[in-house]
Amino acid sequence: MEPLKYLKSVLDEEQYEKIERIKNTKLHEFLAKYIELCEPIKVFVATNSEDDELYIRNRAVVYGEERLLKMPGHTVHFDNYYDQARDKEHTYILTPHGEKLPYLNTKKRDEGLKEIHELLKGIMKGKELFVLFFSLGPKNSPFMIPAVQLTDSAYVAHSEFLLYRKAYDVFANTPNIDFLKFVHSAGELDERKTSKNIDKRRVMIDLEDEITYAVNTQYAGNTIGLKKPAFRLTINRATKEGWLSEHMFLMGVNGPNGRVSYFTGAFPSMCGKTSTCMLVGERLVGDDLSFIKIIDGEARAVNVEYGVFGIIQGVNKEDDPYIWEVLHKPYEIIFSNVLIHEGKPYWNGMGEEIPDSGENHSGKWWRGKKDAEGNEIPPSHKNARFTVRLSYFSNLDRDALDAPKGVKLSGMIFGGRDSDTWPPVCESFNWQHGVIMKGASIESETTAATLGKEGIRKFNIMSILDFMSVHLAVYIKNYLEFGKKLRNPPKIFAVNYFLKDEKGEYLNSKLDKKVWLKWMELRVHGDVEAIETPIGYLPKYPDLKRLFKEVLNKDYTKEDYEKQFMIRVPELLAKIERIRKIYSAMDNIPDELFQELDAEEKRLQEAREKYGDYISPFLFE
């Protein structure tokens, strides 16, 4: 049957009219195909209206996927105890012949599509399907990527209304517009309204048709199509079209005389990404994903999203004042996998006393409760989250968030958890040097909290490895070519907030990052000079001494500076060797990468011959 006729036969009149207004043959075919396959009992099509959004929010409560909390606007959602994170093992990039690609979990496209369609067959019987329209990036801008989400989870639908720009109007006003497609089903639910068949949990990324599938899972990182599933699609699209889709925050740093300079930043988990973009006194634009395109010869950036899906563990009043303020007001907020006691949410590391009992992701909870494997269950899961609109944050740069041409990018920051190698802040010599030696060389040490073994270095190119959808050679080449097209490329910096002394004590306080940020802001405008070293440009001591006094009202000694910015030659050479070994195992890596590694190795060896293994920054002045 012709798609529109089929849709008229299965939708009620009101919902059909919403679809009929959209003149898009591919959309009609997409909807008809998956409604017929999944067999929902009813379909709800969401426009941009407040009533449609309210309907979905209420469905989440009626269907038991969310529960009301004591604070007006607050709800809690629980995922299955074993559905608490992205399912890396069962997330597949579909390739034509199942080609193996470095660090990617691939599956032959035909096999993957057959498996996922078999799982989807009849999966929504007795359930309501929600059809949602959004835009990645600002609407009606050079960055806009329209998207359609199909989901039988009112919680997922509600989350997307908090996180993305509504775009039904874009589809209604633009015939046959191209769009990304997302299909999700939570599958059969248990008595707690969480996904039951976790053994059949699958996430498939079809790059060819730009569609992703998620089945038998509720955890947002798997199911919110526009989040990390879309990220994989846009990385692939960006490499083909010559722009950048990045795992980066976007923020404005306030400089002298009212100047604002915009930076993106890529950090692996637990390395300071959120705490940097949420620094008191600076301007938040986005905390997670950025699109960067060339407009009028400049690199310009936007926040892909319109909200925050943030890790809540460790969020406290002292370190995270902006987040804390939002979480304690009657805003529309979804808490997930936290502890609930007498209608209030509690989480690990919140800096307040946590009750000894309540309800969490494991069901009824009491202190000392253990799971089936004998592990003690904490009050909240370490990956517990909050989902909230960006508009609630008092530090939001609203103009930048909605700017159709984005903001001019002055700098890019790459960071990792590194106890003994990188200095606290370092500027690359140029775009290529920064891309290779700062971004493509990120390593992050594991913490005891995450893996049980401390100090294991994990390679994580541009902090994007978990979401990569193309060969690393393609990704790096695109980055290098992107910089060549720019009149004045953003400066690239590496930061490291986790440097330690020989006793294992941190050499920096948590707030020192504010000084490094202010120094970077001055550098992008040439307001301060820097010391040229084998690994890039380092700050001069007098500039940092002044900034520590101005920014933090702290005295900063020469001894502190010398310890922090010492060039640690043996560790830096060992890092180069590790990175070289990683890339040597791959095919088609650009020659420029190995040239940069060789050149830095040579500079370090020459410096060692002249000054020794551990070199004071003062010796390079």
Order of alpha helices (4+ residues) and beta strands (2+ residues): alpha-alpha-alpha-beta-alpha-beta-beta-beta-beta-alpha-beta-beta-alpha-beta-alpha-beta-beta-beta-alpha-alpha-beta-beta-beta-alpha-beta-beta-beta-beta-alpha-beta-beta-beta-beta-beta-beta-alpha-beta-beta-alpha-beta-alpha-beta-alpha-beta-alpha-beta-beta-alpha-alpha-beta-alpha-alpha-beta
